């Protein structure tokens, strides 16, 4: 599938294990050509080309590590609502400071997200 036709995936990429789980899932989606990953920091930082991508009308998948939903709110600053929004704490992914993501929880959440977007 051409990248321009793919969904765009944005993820939280903060310092907690949950945030890095979100980032890992988004990278995996990009590498497996499930969705094209774009930079949520650039959207939040008002980088024109990245805001333009977010506002392109393509389906958007937003993955947040916790209920703070930084990814979702960064998009909302520009009037963009994700087609799908996932909060990993709803998938039993704990938010732990100073710890790496758990590969088993990452894989479980990844497959739950894929199941949800392919309904």
PyMOL commands that set and color helices and strands:
alter all, ss='L'
color gray80, all
select helices_A, chain A and resi 3-5+17-31+40-44+48-54+70-76+88-91+103-117
alter helices_A, ss='H'
color red, helices_A
select strands_A, chain A and resi 8-11+36-37+60-64+84-87
alter strands_A, ss='S'
color yellow, strands_A
deselect
rebuild
show_as cartoon
